[in-house]
């Protein structure tokens, strides 16, 4: 099987040589306290991005609490329905397509993949609450002709425990929304999502462990990508759906490719070369593949001038050397 998949990968890669294949060159546009302005969208255009993920939020108090709180006056503007609408309008005005990506935040930063109820009653309450949450933004996506709607992000326990709910939800969304649908699976979840056939993209939050080196080389990273790439290409062939990196990114720090999902503020020292090499490897490995649709870099702050910088070891590429790598590749793979 592995040999056959490698042959498929090689043939697809050969078919792409010399072609300017248009990809989704996206940024994950972080919600801010205020409305966005033209200059803030201009910074997105300056890196040749052609799409942005707009991410309103819902909040849960505990991992087994079924109630989702969303679209309230206490939230930041960009996290609300009104804020999402304003972001969409500004991005569309500038020719930037949008992926609506409503997300959940569990108190204290508990991983959303662990969201799981302890009783049938609580499961039903969670389903109702999540239905209200997603349908609110599905209607907004329909009204504003949003290109892609992401129906959930990294919700493995919820997805596996309640497949009937998810299939019903997809059907209801299709009745009001005619754009493309995806689900943002965690990097270690994508092979177990049961409803890929009903969506348009296989969505993956691509925080795969690739190397244990302090400053991995591009060659080492490409080697680390090999087994994951084969699995994604195989799934794409089986499901007849392209793969979309609903999130991808690396922190600008030592050992960034060892556990790319880490968000601990006490982690390693800033390392710009490591982030640059990770970006180079992911573009080299994926952006020329026909079965690969593109992706949304994590993450992009509206206040570009004050975001990131060479003393910052967080995910954003803003005002860091890796931004030029993104700009060059997004230009190369633009429509």
Number of C-alpha atoms within 10 A of each C-alpha: 7 11 9 10 16 16 12 16 19 13 12 15 16 13 13 15 11 8 10 13 16 18 23 22 27 30 27 24 23 18 23 16 12 12 17 19 13 11 12 16 20 13 17 24 17 10 20 21 25 23 26 29 29 26 24 26 23 22 16 20 15 16 20 17 17 23 18 21 17 21 20 12 9 9 17 17 21 25 26 23 20 14 23 24 20 17 24 24 16 17 25 17 12 15 12 20 22 27 26 24 28 25 22 24 18 19 12 10 10 14 14 20 17 15 22 21 19 11 10 9 11 16 19 15 17 21 20 15 16 20 17 14 20 21 17 15 23 27 14 19 25 17 12 14 16 21 17 24 27 24 22 20 22 24 22 21 15 20 22 13 13 13 14 10 16 20 14 12 17 16 12 14 21 16 8 14 21 16 17 15 23 26 26 26 26 24 20 16 16 22 15 12 18 13 16 21 13 15 18 20 26 29 28 26 26 26 20 19 18 23 21 16 15 15 20 22 18 18 11 17 23 21 14 18 19 13 12 17 17 17 15 19 21 20 18 18 15 10 16 15 21 20 25 25 25 29 25 26 27 28 29 31 23 22 23 31 29 17 16 19 20 15 12 8 8 7 15 15 13 18 20 22 18 24 31 23 22 26 23 18 19 17 17 14 15 19 23 24 25 19 21 21 22 26 28 25 27 23 20 24 21 21 15 16 12 10 15 20 18 14 13 20 24 23 23 25 31 22 16 20 16 21 16 15 18 21 17 12 19 23 17 15 20 15 12
